[in-house]
Every structure is written in structure tokens, then in C-alpha cells.
Amino acid sequence: MRKDIRTPKAPQAIGPYSQAIAAAGFVFCSGQISLVPETGEILDGGIEDQTRLVLGNLEAVLEAAGTSLDRVVKTTVFLRDMNDFPAMNKVYGEFFKPPCPARSTIQVARLPRDARVEIEAVALGG
């Protein structure tokens, strides 16, 4: 059984997808970019600010699913520029404490709305 997860505390989907789906004891979060939930506009800021907003948005989706960042088992980070990795990684470490989730980080040619970072996550359900 699949359950659609939605919250107004994170940006609404800008396409035919869900903020997250809960299934088989896991929560599969769609990638979040640095959209301000209240306005739907991209945050005008550097990689640190964008990463904080992205992880805050993910946190809101996970809370709506009855789980939390502490229960994340895997993330995938998409960066527009791999030179942003150290700064993104520093902020990422503010949100995830050991044992940290498994993670992949990939440089991509472009992200939606020309964001600098997108992060998706898989967590244990609540």
C-alpha cells in the first residue's frame, strides 16, 4: 500500500509527482530544491543558504510522514557545481549526525529553476 505525503510546510510539487510516498515501512522523498514554501520562489542565496532551505524542506516532508531526519537511511545530493561540495557538506553535517545516512553526490548540468542543489532522501517510516 502506498500513501501520498503532503505538507504546506514544504514547496508543493511543480510537476506530476508527490512530495513523498510512504510504502513498505519507508518514506521516499522527492528531491527538494531551494524553493521557499510560502512563495514558491527560488531562494536567492549561496550554496549554504540553499542547502539549509533544502534540508529544512526535507525535514518538513519527513515530519508530515511521521518520521524525521534521524531516520534517513539514504540521500542523493545533486550539485550544479562540484566546487560547492565543501560548503554543502558543512551544512549537511549540521543536519545529519553519526551514524549519517548513506549518500551519493553527483554533479549535474542543470537543476530545476536553476537551483544550486537538490537533495532526495529515503527514511524509515515513523
N, C-alpha and C positions, 0 to 999 in steps of 0.2 A: 504494500500500500504506500502511496506517495502523498505527501502533504505539502501544499504550497505555503511558503513562509513569506509574509509581507509585513512591513512596518513603515509608518510615515517618518520614522526617525532616521531613515537612510534614503538615498535617492531612489526614486521609482525607476523601474526598468525602462530603458529607452529603446526597446525592441521587443520581439516576441520571446521573452524569457522571464523566469522568475528571479526574485532576489535570492531565494534559496529553495531547495527541496529537501524535506526530511524523508528518509527512506531507509529501511533495514538497520535502524539504530544509528544512522549517521545523518549529518546535515551537510549538504553540498551547496556551498555559497558561490553564486556567480561572481565573476571578477568585479571589483569595485574600483572606480576611478575617483578622482578628487572632485566630485560634484557636491556642492553644498545642498544638503537635503531640503532646506527651506526655499531655495530659489531655483534649484536645478541647473545652476550655472557652475562652470568650472572654476575652481579656486585659482586666483591669480597669485601664485607664490612659487617659491623654490621647491626643490625635491623634499626637503624636510617637512615643510608645511603640507605639501600634497600627501606625503606618506602618512603623517599623523591623521589627516582627514580620512584617507582611505581606510586605515586601520580602525578609526572610530566608527566609520560606516559599517565595516565588517562586524565590529563589536555589537552594534545596534541590531543587525540582522540576526546574529547568533543569539542575542538576548531574546528577540522575538520568537526564536525557535526553542527557547528554554534551555539554552546552553551558553557557553562562554569561550573567550579566547583561551582560557586554561585547558579547554578540552579539544583544541585544534590539534589534529594529527598530521596534517599536510597542508602546505601552502605552495602556490606558484606565484612568483613575482615576475612581472613583465616590465622592463625598463626601456624607455625610449633611448637612453644613453647609458651604457655600462659605466661611464665615468661617474655617474650618480650613485654607483653601488655603495661606496663607503658611507656616504651621508644617509642613504636609505637604510643601510644595515644598522647604523647607530640608532635611528628612530625605531626600527623594527625591534631592536633589543630592549627598548623601553616598554614594549607591549607584551613580549614573549619572554618568559623566564624558564630556566632549565627545569625539566628536560624540554627543550624547544622542539617545535614540530619539525618533521622532515620538510625540506624546502628545495625547490628548483628556482633558479633565477635566469631569465632569458632576456636578451636584448632584442627588441622588435623594431621594425621600420617606422611604425606609427601606431598610436593608440586612439581610441575614440575621443573626440573633442580635443585632440592634440594634448592629452594628459601626459605627464612625465612618467607616471607609474600606475600600474593596475595590479591588484592582488586578489587571488581567489583562494578559497580555503575549504577544507573538509574537516569536520569536527565530529566527535562523539555526541550523540543526542543527549538531551537532558534527562 
